[in-house]
Amino acid sequence: MSVGMGDKFGGAMLPNGPHCEQQCAASRLRTKAGKSAESLVPDVPRLPRVGGLVTVSRSNPGKEIGMGRLETCHEFYDFYYKMKGGEVVARPEERKEVGTGLRERDFYIDCLRSVMIALVILHHTAITYGASGGWFHHELPFSGRPSSVILSLFCTIEQAYIMGILFLLAGYFTPGSLERKGYACFLGARNLRLGVPLTAFVLILGPVTNAMVSAAEGKGFWSGSVLDIGPLWFNEALLIFGLAYCAWRTWFGAPLTSAQRAPRPVPSYGWWLLSAVGVGAAALAIRQVVPVGVNVIGLQLGYFASYVFLFCLGIAAWRYDWFRQLKWKHASPWIITLAVAGVSWPAIGALATTLNGPGKSNFSGGLSWTAIFYAFWEPFIAWGIISAWLLVFRRYMNRPSGFWTWLNRRSFAVYIIHPVVLVGISLLLSGWTAPALVKFVVTGSLSCVACWILADPLVRTPGVRRVV
């Protein structure tokens, strides 16, 4: 079988690109079962490899495979091929980054991001059915009912780490992206991938979501519609963080062309402890001016002490290869802290209710003992949860999977569209009489499934797929 630039191999299209033209124009690759590409084309430079089993279906040529996307023809050459039931099956070895000796993007990180986005949907579903927090639609208000207390506890714990993990992962991929693309292309790509969805949500999806709620309340479809940034505040924050990082690299950082990844040991427990105390103190200071629940240009700055720290930590983790070196011995003290802090929250809530009365305790800002406790409680619980998620997913999810590849490719689109989908489903089920916890499980599950299904055509639509 003859395979060259732009040809198909068992249904997998070999993409064209400048690197392919340089490396492949002089010859066409002839593959045979059990023979490697470089043995047939010796002048192709040796490229790194990714571990695991990869399959490419005939029905989706040149699109998605277990390792992600074949970007250039020479990446295709690094596999061992055989035909099996209409699929190309490849078992490559472990991939290393060229010139650094460090591993390239790991499968488990994309899986972890998808799970966090699913938890974001469940977080907003909990608010719909009685948890404390802001959202487009509240079918049940926050109250002292057991279901409301349980859902509020769920949201409080989630709030401590979910978006923090997403900022950590965003920071992890930022320096490599900047160094590959350069300042202009990096900022242009950020504006496309983050700015366009943000604008679309503010002008279209946000008003439509508000209009659905307004119509359900009998106020008319457009009467209550306002410009709303919704959960796309995350995009806004990443745009700001990206600009800040570019400015820092320009003034203080190493030149993009000479920057190298250099492994260093994971920081000791003392540094983890110092960071938790520092983040807690910074959060408390910010909340003296901007309490939790107050938006500034769409951002709840009361939570941003941990977001900024975790974004910067992600940058350092990429530079020093900390994700790969992270071990249970680093996380175990914080998992113990997590257990203690997790149990303490209901106890503190009960104590605050006893001392101050129901609903009269201030956790959002100021220097009350409840506000001080909450500001420091968050990082002390978050460090254990975040490290546990990373270790569990690295252990069990760091392998190619067609199903997870499908989910991961659509996760960003899911994040963008989930408000209108969740609100729509919750309004459709508003006439169903059932306990709040039951409706939370049913609505949350249906919303997750519906979001991923509806995101599928978006990532297949030309033009749109470049954004989502």
ABEGO torsion letter per residue (X at the ends): XBBBBGBBBGGBBBBBEAAAAAAAAABBBBBBBGBBAAAABAABBBBBBBBEBBBBBAABBGBBBAAEBBABAAAAAABBBBBBGGBBBBBBBBBBBBGAGBBBBBAAAAAAAAAAAAAAAAAAAAAAAGBBEBBABBABBBBABAAAAAAAAAAAAAAAAAAAAAAAAAAAAAAAAAAAAEAAAAAAAAAAAAAAAAAAAAAAAAAAAAAAAAAAAGAEAAAABBBBAEAAAAAAAAAAAAAAAAAAAAAABBBAAABBBBBBBBBBAAAAAAAAAAAAAAAAAAAAABBBGBBBGGBBAAAAAAAAAAAAAAAAAAAAGAAAABBAAAAAAAAAAAAAAAAAAAAAAAAAAAAAEBGABBAABEABAAAAAAAAAAAAAAAAAAAAAAAAAAAAABBBBAAAAAAAAAAAAAAAAAAAAAAAAAAAAAABBBBAAAAAAAAAAAAAAAAAAAAAAAAABBGAAAAX
